[in-house]
Amino acid sequence: MRATQLFFPTLREIPSEAEMINHKLLLRAGYIRKVAAGIYDYLPLGYKLIRKIETIVRKEMEDAGAQEILMPTMVPAELYKETGRWDLDVLFKFKDRGYRDYAIGFTHEEIVTDLVRRNVRSYKELPMNLYQIQGKGRDEARPRGGVVRGREFIMLDAYSFDRDWDSLDSSYAKMYRAFSRTFALCGLEPLAVEADSGAIGGKTNQEYMVITPAGEDDILVCDTCGYSANSEKCAIGETKIKMSEEKFNALTEVETPDTRTVEQVANFLKVSPKRIIKTLIYKADNKFVAALVRGDRELNEPKLAAAAGVKKVEMVEPETALEVIGAEIGSIGPVGLKKEIKIIADREIAGMANAVVGANKTGYHLMNVNIDRDFSPTIYADIRVAVKGDRCPKCTGKLKVEKGMEVGHIFKLGTVYSDAMNAKFLDDDGKEKVYVMGCYGMGISRMLAAIPEVNNDKDGMILPITVAPFEVTIMLLNPEIDDQCVAATRVYEELTDKGVDVLLDDRDERPGVKFKDNDLMGTPIQVVAGRGCAEGKVEIRVRGTEKKEEVALDDATEYVMKLRDEMFAALRDKANKF
């Protein structure tokens, strides 16, 4: 490809809409352009990078035994209603001319389960793994980071169907390896962390998180054993609760007007948030529970649901809290609650003395509240969000916090969808059984963002050779000088004949512009056809390093091929560790 024929509108200024590094670089280098909030055009360079990711994905998926299909983007409401997901607020919904309800698929569990239940009947056809690479839609409330969190995005989603859990474990292990190899080949080294299953559901699941300061998720990582988990999932290791030696003071009711938050109460009473017990009222399977955490902590709803023995908990509305408790939110506490309201206290609460709680009377709080004297929790459990310094649940190490960008998520769904959709097969004992399923998602367009987010310098992107739109750029510094034209054209043609993806920058631009543009777009190997061509030499550079080498024109192609092979081999070596 010649640069004079390539559509890549570069920008000198950083667009005001861009905050994350990848967003700035992708816009400036002419990889993407914004159409609307969370919706982007992929220009030739950006789409070429995506196609290279897809090529790697297809190879690894097929090596793992998965078969590619393509399912419809439009999903009939009836399928989502079978699993109870029609009411999710992320769905883009619409009606056809017959007023039938549809949604744009954001994941395809229902569609693929319906496909298999109608066409696969025998255990002899299992295990089966079907995957697709497809554009999807999600009504994100706050799109951000360009293609990091978009409302339209490109995704790999794969679905395994097995006879039993042991077989699912095998399918899951194959997909874990395929995903890990794919990321390594694309120049990414994400952590596979334990995570909450969210709207997908299921049992075991892991997120692939690229560690970057621009990440939107908190990841807890043990400094000793390497355990890692999303903050929504991370368990906190048990430690011996150190009981306070304070003398129990007399229970006192105080007026606290216009104080609804922990911060407001702490300021009004001149106490630390650590002395406040925050009481939150939730509904769990039509029963009310009171969750207690220390004032400076954040409640973890999935943990609370597990402690309550339900799949999901929902915080009550202010009107409901007033009706059930008799006080407005902000003045609710555990003392004197109705007996039918289960009190679930975070383990940390056990060590508190002379605490401050809501008085269950709007505008009032109780001071010097003590456990067992003034109230007793129904149970203690780990129900708060883990933070830096907490104990690892796997060893005696401490947890540290990293920021992560999710690029993949794999799930052991089990029978969540096959039960709901009555998807069965005939096993070898002649009995019908439901499929045991897994699902595996990878953000293809999000990887377009993640790769430059962690592979860049002050001059632009530094792209891995496996996914770079062009493996080599040949910069013809002065198209009007014959020996430069001859040298550039010769290397271009020789590399092209060897199957190398080459860009010949033959534009009528100043050399400085060509250097800046090619550094910005991140091509791994640069061949400079400049003044040295008069002596039969070209300069070869490796992007992101100080490496520059003058090489005889006769040796240039061989030198570039050696560099190229070394770069590919280094990424393959990383992938082969899995």
N, C-alpha and C positions, 0 to 999 in steps of 0.2 A: 504494500500500500504506500502511495506517495502522499505526503502531507498536503500537497496542493489539491488533492482530491478528497481529503478527510474533513468531515464536519466535526470540529472540536472548538467551539467558541470559548476561549479562555477569558478570565477576568483578572484585572490587575488589582482591584480593590476587593476587600472582604465584604460580602453581602451582609447587610445589617440583620437579616433574619437568622443568620447562622451563628450558633454558639459553640457547638462541639467541633473538635478539630476535623473529623471526617467530613462533616457537613460543609465546612469552609473549603476544604480541599476538593471535594467532589464537585462543588459548584464552580470554583475557580478554574479547575482543570477541564471543565466542559464534559463531565461525566453524567450529570443530571441537571434538570431544570424543574422548578416548581410550577405546578398547574393550579393547585389549591392546597389548603391545609392538609398535610399528610398524604398528598397525591403528587406523584412526580413522573416526568418523562425520563426515560433512560436513553441517553444519547449514544452514538456508536461506541465510544470508549467504555461507558458504563455497561452497556448491554453486552459488549464483547467480554468484559470481565465476568459478568453473570453467566454467560454461556460456558466459560471455562470452568467456573465453579460447578455448573450443572454436569459437565463432562466428567469431572472427578466424582461427583455424587453418583452418577449412573454406574460408573465402573465399580465403585465400592458396594453399592446396593446390589448389583447383579452378582458380584462375587460372594455376597452374603446370602444369595438364593432368592432375593426379592424380584418380583416381576412388575414391570411398569404398565400402568393403565392411565386413563384420563377420565376423571369423573366430571359431571356438570358443575358449573359455578353456581347455578340456581338450585336451591334445595326446597322442595315442597314443605309447607308448614307441618303437614301430617307426620313427616319423619321426625322432625325436631320435637313435636308434641309427644311422640312415643316415649322419648327419654326425658321429657320435662325441661328441655332446653329452649323451647320456643320463647320463653319469657326473659331470656338473657338480654341485658341492655346493650350488649355489643353487636347485636344483629342488625344489619341493614335489611329492612323489611319492605316489601312492595306487593302490589296486587296485579294480576294480569287482567286482560280485558273481560274475563269472565268472573272477576272479583275473587279469584282464588289466591290464597296467601302463599308467598314465597319469601325466602331470604337468600342473601348472598352468603355462600358457605365460608365460615371462618375456620372450621375444621370439618372433616368429612366422616366421622365415626358412623353416623346414621346412614349415610349413603352407601358406604362400603359394607356395613353389616347387612343392609337390605340386599345388596348385590350378592353377597355370599349365602345368605339364608335362602335365596331363590334359586341358587345355581349349584351349591355344593351340598351334598347329602351324606357322603360316606367318610368315615375315618381314613379310608384309603387315599383320599385326596389331601390329607393333612400331613404335616404342617403346610400352611400357605401364608405367603407374605406378599401383599400388593402395595405398590407405592405410586405416587404421582408427583410431578413438579407443576405447580399451578398458581395462578394469581388468585388471591383471596381478599375479602373485605372485612373490616372490623371497625365499628363505629367508635373509634377512640375519642374519649372526652378531651384529651390533651395530647394531640400529636406532637412529637418533639424529635429533634436531632436529625431532620431530613428523613432518610429512609430507615432510621433506627426504630422509631415507633410510628408507622404510617397507618393510614386508613385503608390503603390498598397496598398489598405486598405480595412477594413471590415466596412460596414455601414448598419444601419437600414434606409430604406427610405419607407415612407408611403404616400399615396395619397388619399385624400377624394374627393368625387363627390357629389354635392348637387344641389338642384333645384334653390336656390336663396341665396342671401347674408345672410339673417337671419339664414338660415340653416347652412351655412358655419361658421358663428360665433359660433354656437353650436358645430360643429365638431372641430373647432379650440380650443375651451375651453376644450373639452374632451382631446385633444392631449396635450395641455399645462399641464393639470393635470397629464396625463400619463407620460410625459417626466419629470415633476418635481418630481413625486413619484419615478420614476426609478433612477434618480440621487441621491435622498436621500437614497434609499435602497442600493445604491452602495457606500455610504460614501462620496458623493460629495455635495457641497452646492454652485452651480453656481448661478451667477446673470443672470436674464433674461433681456437682454438689447435691446433697439431699435437698428435696424441695417439697412444697405443698402442691397437691394435684389440682387445686383450683377448680375451674369450670369443667375440666376434662374428667375428673374423678379417677377412681382406681386405687391401687395399693402402692407398691414401691414405685418411686419415680426419681429421676435425676435431671438436673438442669446443667447444661454446658455454659459456663460463665467465663467470658473474657475479662480478665482483671484490668481495669482502667479507671483512672480518676473520674472519667466522664460517665461511668456506669450509673444506672438508676436503681440498682438493687444492692442491699447490704449483704455481704457474704462473711460468715464467721469461719475462721480458719484456725485450727489448733497449732500452736507454736512448737508442739512436741511430736504428735503422731500424724499430723497432716489431715485429720478429720476436717471436713468442710460441709457447710450447709447454708442454704438461704436463710435469712433472718426469720422468715415466716415459718420455717421448719426446725431451725436449730434447737436442739434440746440443751438443757443446762445441767451439767454434772452435779450430783448431790454432794453437798458439804455439810458438815456438822453445824447446825444452827447455834450461833453464839447467843445465849439468852442474856438480855439486858439485866444489869445489876441495879438499875434504878429503883428507888423506892416508889411503890405505886401511890400516886397522888389521888386526891378526891376527884371524882367525876364532876365536871363543870360544864354547864350549858352557857354558850356565849352567842350574842347576836352578831351576825356577819352579813350586813345588808349589801346587796348588789355584788355578791361574790359567787361566781358560777364555776370558775376554773381553779385548778390547784394553785397556779401562780397568784391569782387574786386572793385566795384564802391565805396562802403563805405570807404575802405582803401585808395583809390586813392584821393577821395575828402575830406577825414578826417571828415566824418559825420557818425552819427548813422544809422544803417539800419532802425530804426523807422522813419527816415525822408525821406526814399525812398518809392516811390509808384511803386510797381512791376506791369508791364503790360504784360498780357499773352493773346495771340491770339488763339482763338478756333473756330472750325467749329461746327455750330448747325443747323442741317437740311439744309445744303447747304448755310447757311448764316454765315458771320463772326461776332464774338463778341469779344470785348476786356474786359478781366476781370482784375479788379484792386484790389490788396490787399497790405497792408503795407509790407515793405521789410522784416520784421522779421516774417511774417506769412506765412502759407501754404494754398494754394487754395484747396477747397473741390469740386471736379468735380461733384459729384451727386447734391450738393447744387446749383452749377452753372447751371447744366442742368435744375433743377426745376425753377430757376430764369429766365432762357431763354425760358421756356415753351416747352422744348423738352425732350425726353426720355434719350438721351445720347449726350455728347459733346466730341469732339476729338481735342486734341492740334494739331495745324498745323505743318507741317514739315518746317525746316529752309528755304528750297527753296521757299515754298509757302509764308512764311512770308516776304521774301525778295521781291517777286513778287507783293504781295498785299500792303505791307506797304512801301516798298522802303528802308528798313533797315534790317540789320541782327538782329537775336534774341540777346537780351542784350542791344540793343540801341533803343528799341521800347517804345513809350510812348503815352499818351492820347491826347496830344496837336496837333491839326491839322489833326486828323484822318479823313478819308473819312466819309461823312454823313451817308452812308449806314451801317457803322460798329457800331452796338449797343455797348455802353459802360455800363457795369454792374460793379458798384463799391461796395465793401464791405462797410457796414454801418460805420465802423471805419474810413474810408477815409474822411468822412464829417468833421471831427474835425482837419484835418491836414492843416498846412499853410507853405508856403515857402518850399515846398517839392522838391525833386529831381526826375526827370523822364527821360526816354529815349527821345532823340530829334528826333526820326524817321530818323536818319542820322547816318550811321555806324560810331562808334567811337566817338560819341558826346552825351552829356546829357544836360538837361535844369535844372537850379537851380532857386529857388524861384518861383515855380509853385503854383498857387492858384486856387482853384475851383471857378467856375462861372466867374472869371476874364479871365482865360486862357483856360479853358475847362469846360464842364458841363456833368456829367454822365446822361445816359438815365434813369437809375433807380439805386436805392440803394437796396441792399439785403444782407442777411446773406450768404456769400459765402466762408467763411474761415473755416479751421479746428479749432474746439474748443480746448482750452488749459486750464491748471490749473488757477483758479482764475476768469474765465469767469462766467457770471451770469447764473443761472439755467433758462431754458425756462419755467419751471412750477411754480417757486416761486422766492423769493428774495435771496435764498441761493447762495453759490459759488460752482463751480465745482472743484472737485479734480480728479487726474489722477491715475488710477490703471492699472496694466498689466493683460491681460486676455488670457486664452487658450480656444478656442472655442471647445465645446464638442457636441453642438446640434444647429440646426437652423430650425425654423418653419415659414411657409409662408402662407399668404392668397393670393393665385395666382389669384383668380377671374377667368376671362375668357381668360387669355393670351394664354394658350395652346389650349383650346377648340375652341376658335375663329380661331386660326391659322390652326388647324387640322380639322375644321368643325365637331366637335364632339357634336352631338345633341341627345336629348331625346324628347319624346312626352309627354307634360305636360297635366294636367287634363282639360285644356280648349281646347284640341285638336290641339294646336300649337306646332311646334318644337322650342326648346330652347337649347342654349348651356349650358353645365355643368358649374357650379361655383365650382372651384377647390381649394384645399389646398394641400400643400406638407410639409413633416416633416422629417428632417434628423438627425440622431444621429451617431456620430463617435464611433463605438464599439471598434475598435483597438486603437483609440485615447484615449478612456477611460482607456485602459490598461496602457497608459502613464500618464494620468491625476491623477489617483488614487494614485500611489506611489509618484507623484510629490508633492502632498500636504499631504501625510501621510507617513512621514519618520523621522528618526533621524540619528545620526552619525553612528549607527550600521547597518542600512538598512531600509527596508520597514516595515510599520506598517499597515497591510491590514485589512479592515473591514471584519468581519466574513462572511458576505453574499457573498463575491467574492473571498476570500482567497482560493488558490488551495487546501489547507488543513485547516480545522478548528482547529485541534489539532495536535501537534507533540509530540510524546513520545520519549524522548531521553534516550536510553539505553546506559549508560556511559561506562560500561564494559561488553561486551557480554560473557566474560569468567567466570563471577561470577553468580552462580546459582540464588541467591535470587533476583538479579537485573533482570535477564532474566525472571524469573517467574512473578515478579511484572509488568514489562513492557508488557509482553505478555497478562497477565490477563486484564490490563486496556485497552489494544489495542482491545482485542476481545470483551470486554463488551461494549465499545463505538461503535465499528463497528456494533454490534448486535442492537444498538439503532439508527442506521442510521447516525452516525456521520462520517464525512470525516476525517480520521485519517492517519497520516504518522508515522510509526515506524522507527526511525533512529537506525537501527541495524548495521551500518557500523563499520568496524574495523578501527576506527579513534580515535585520542586523544579527550578527552572531550572538550578541547578548540576549536577544529575544528568544532565539532558538535554545540556548542553554537554559534559560529560565523556564520556558515552556516544557522542555523535556525533563528537567528536574521535577517540575510541578506534577507532571503526569506519572512519574515514578517508574519509567522503563528501567529494568535492571542493568542492562549492558548498553553502553553508548559508544559508538564509533565516530570519531571526529575526523572528517576529511577537510583539513585546513592547509596551512602553509607547508606543513611537512610533506604534503603530496608532491611538491617540487623535487624532493629527495627520495621519493618512492616510499614514504612512510605515512601511517595514520596513527592517531592516538586512540587508545581504548581505555574507557573508564568503567568502573563498577559503581553504580548508584549507591549512595549511602556510605561509601568508604572514601579514603584518600587515595585509593589505588588508581594510578594513571600509568600507562605503559605505551611508549612509542614502539610500534611494530612495523616491520617491513610489509609492504602491501601484499607481497607474495605469500606471507605467513598469516595475514590478518584473519582470514576465514577459519583456518585451523585453530588459531588462538581463541577466537570467539567461541567456536564449537566446544573447545576444552572447558572454557569458563562456564558455558551453558550447561554442559554435562555435569560439572561439579555442583552447580546450583540445584539441578534436578535431583542428583544423587543425595545431597544433604537433606532435602525434604523427604525423599523416600526412606532414608535411614531413620528419620524421626517417626514416620508412619509405621515402619516395620517393628517398632518397639511394642506395638499393640498386637 
